[in-house]
Amino acid sequence: PIPCVPWQSQTSGQYQRRVHGEKGTREFTQEDKEKINEDIAVLSKMGERVLGFCMALLPKEKFSTVEFDGDNADNCNFPMNGGLSYIGMISMIDPPRPGVPEAVASCQQAGIRVIMVTGDHPLTAQAIAKKVGIIHPDANSIILQEQRGEEVEKALNDEAQTAVVVHGTVLEREIAVGKDIEGQNKATTFWNKVLAKKYVSFARTSPAQKLLIVNACQERGGIVAVTGDGVNDSPALKKADIGVAMGITGTDVSKDAADMILLDDNFASIVKGVEEGRIIFDN
């Protein structure tokens, strides 16, 4: 098995400091990093998911029978901290299911706001959100990723930007304890401005942040339905007013935490359920 290490382009030097090319292995430079990030941006803007690959040369006599395990420098059973060489990347497309864009449009027409929360790269998240209509294709969209403090506030105050994609690192920084100049909790101000945007998506988020997003929407009067399929999704599924688990790919833990299970794992089925529920309510 090939050990899988979470890849963050901004912290990749923690694990790999060399690059392997046609002329052999050499030191990893700033130019290499910039070129890799450019390639990632090109592929991500097409809505593709990018995987980076590294290799490590290990003594055969010591590791020939080892079953490799671990996903970071602390728990790996082989040396990897700074000892990996970058060898390349691949991209793959996970196209939206047929009917999803129409289902999203139906939700919006019915007064239901659809917010995407994903672990994908923010550029990938933005591209997919536009493909399915979570962000209108013609909307002015901004990605909050590198900005800090006043830059974040300035971006959110720009009324011309009707769509926002929030990176998990920005989310983590902005909800830290503190007060603004008016004495209001900074986290409250941040959430008010983000959720006031017409179109909202979150990228590179952790399960804990998904729970915070659910809580923020509820505190602002929202009746929140959450979809999820993994063990880590269970807190958000349980916190939501309606937790929706996947019947095919969902774990037992997520199904136990949910209020409803989609037997076909299809978002469009939620819309059909809402339609039937509203007919029953009206009658």
N, C-alpha and C positions, 0 to 999 in steps of 0.2 A: 504493500500500500504506500501511496505517496502522502506524506504529512501535508496538511493544509494549514497555512498560516494566514491570518487576516491581513490583507494588503492595504496599507494606507500610504499613498504616494508621498505624503508629507513626512512620514516617519519610517520610510523604507530603509534608510541608512542604519537603522537599529539592527537589522538582520543581514543586510547585504552591502558590501563595500567594493565589489568588483563586478565587471561586466564581461561576458564571454561572447566573442564575435568570430568572424571568419579568420582573423589573424591571432586567435588565442585569447587568453584572459588578461585583462588590464584593470587598473584602478577605475572605480566608478567616479565620474566627474559631474560637475554641475551642469555641463552641457548635455550629458547623458540624461540626467534627471529632467531637464527642460524638454528634450526631445521625446522622452517617454510620456511626459504629461501632455505634450501636444498631440501625440498619437492617441492617448486615452481620450482627450477632448473630442477629437474627430469622430472616433467610434461611438463615444457616449452620446454625442449630439444626434446620432443616427438611431438612438434608442437601443443600442447593443450593450450587453454586459461584458466587461473585460476582465480576463484573468491573467495575472502576471506569473511567470515561472522562473524559479531560481534552482541552482544545483549546488551541491556540496560534495567535494571529493573526500572520502573517508577511507581509512586503512582497512583493506580487505580482511586481514587476519583478525581484526577486532570487531568488525560490524557485519561480516558475511552472514551471520545467523541471527542478527538482531531484527526483531519486529518493531519497526519505527513507530513511535507514538509521541503525541504532544502537539501543541499549537502555538507555543511561544518559548522564549529563551528560558523560562523558569521551569517548565514541565516537560521539555523535550528530553528524550533519552539519547540524544546525539548532539554534538557541538554545532551551534548554529548562530550564536550571537556575533554578528559581523563576519561570519565565515561563508556566506552564500554568494554565488555569482549569478547575476541576472542573465537569462538566456533568451527571453522573448515574452510575447504575449499572444493570446488568442481572444477573439470576441465571438459572442454567440447571441442570437436573437431569440427572445422568448415572446413571440407575437401575442397580442391580446386575443382572447377567444372571440369567435364570431358572435356578434350581438352585444358585446360589452359597450361599445360607443353608443349604441342605441339605448341600452339600459341606463347608462349615465345620463343621457339627454332626458330620458323619461323621469329619472329622479329629480333632475333640476327643474323640469316643468311642473313636477308635483310638489315643489317646495322643499325638497330634500337636498341638503348640501353634501357633496361627496369630497372627502379629503383623503389624499393618498399618503400613507406612512410606509416607507420602504427602507431597506438597508442598502439600496443601490446608490451609485455615484449620483450626485445632484444633477449633472447634465443628462444622465440616462433617465433619471426620474422626471425631469422636465420634458424630455422628448416623449416618453411614454404617456405622461399626463396630457400632453397636447394631442397625441394620437387618439386617445379614448375620450377626450372632451372634458377631462377634469380641469384642465386649463384650456381656455379658448385659444385656438390656433393663432388668432390675431391679437391676443392680449399682450400688453407690455409686461414682460416678466423679468424679475430680478432674482438672482441666487445669492442668498446670504451664506457665505462660507468663510472668507478671509476677513471680513469686516469686524471691527470691534467698537464698542462704546458708541461714540457720537456718529460713527459711520453707519452703524446699524439703525440708529434713530433717524438719521437723515434719509436713509433708503426707505424706511417704513413710512416716513412722513410724505414721501413723494406720491401724490395722488395720481400721477400719470402711470405709475406702476400698479396695475390692477391685480397682478399675480405675483406670488412669492414662493420660492422653494427654500426651505430653511434646513441648513446642514446641522447634524447632531451636535457638532462642537460649538456652534453658535448658540444652539438651544441650551447647552450645558452652561455656557458662560453667562447668558443673559438672565437665567432664572436663579442665579446665585443671590444670596441674601444681600440686601442693600436698599437704600432709599435714593430717589431722584431729588432734584432741587426743590420740588414741591412737597417733599416728604412722603410721596406715594411709593409703595413697594415697587422696585424695578421690575420684578417678575410680572406683577399685575399690569404694569404699563406695557411691557413687551407683549404679553398675551393679547391685550386689548387691541394693539396695533396690528399684530399678525393676523388675528382672526377677523379683523375688520376688512381685510382684503377680500376681494370677490372670489379669487381662486387661490387655494393654499395647498401646498404639498410639503412633506417632510422627507429628507433623505439622510442616509447614513445614521439612522436612528437605532437606539438600543431598546430592548424590551421595557426597561424602566422608563425611558422617555415616552414610549407609546402610552404607558399608563398616565403620565403627566399630561399628555395631549388630551386624552379622554377626560381627565379631571378638569382641565381648563375649559373644555367645551361645555361640560355640565355646569360649571360655576357660572357660565354666561347664559344659562337658561336652555341649553340644548338637550334634546332627547337623543342620546347617542347609541348608535348600533355599531358594533365592531366586528370585523371578520378576522379570523386567525386560524392557523393550523398547527402551530408548534407548542411545545411545552412552555416556552418563554412568553407565548401570547396569553397564557391562562390568566395572569393578573388583570390584564386589560379587558379580556372577555368577561371576567367576573365583575369588574368595576362598571362596565357598560350597562346601560338600561336594557339593551338587547345584545347578548353575545352570540355571534354566529360562527360556528365551527365548520370545518370541511369534513364531509363524510367519507371521502375517498383517501385524501392525503393527510387528514387530521390525526393527531395523536389522541390517545385515550384521555390524557390529562386535559387537553383543550376541549374535547367533547364534554367531559364532566363539568367543566367550568362554564360552558355555553348554555344559552337558553334555547337555541335552535341549531339544528344540524342540516347543512345542505347536502343532500344525497348525491348531487351531481357536481359539486364544487364549482358551480357556475353563478357568478354575480348576478346574471340576468334573472335567476330564480328568485332572488331577494325582491326584485322589482315586481315580479308576478305575485309574490306573497303579499306585498304592500297593496297591490291593486285589489286582490281578493279580500284582504282585511278591511279596506276602506269601503268596499261594497257591503260587507257584512255590517260594518258600523253604521253606514248610511241607512240600511234597511231596519 
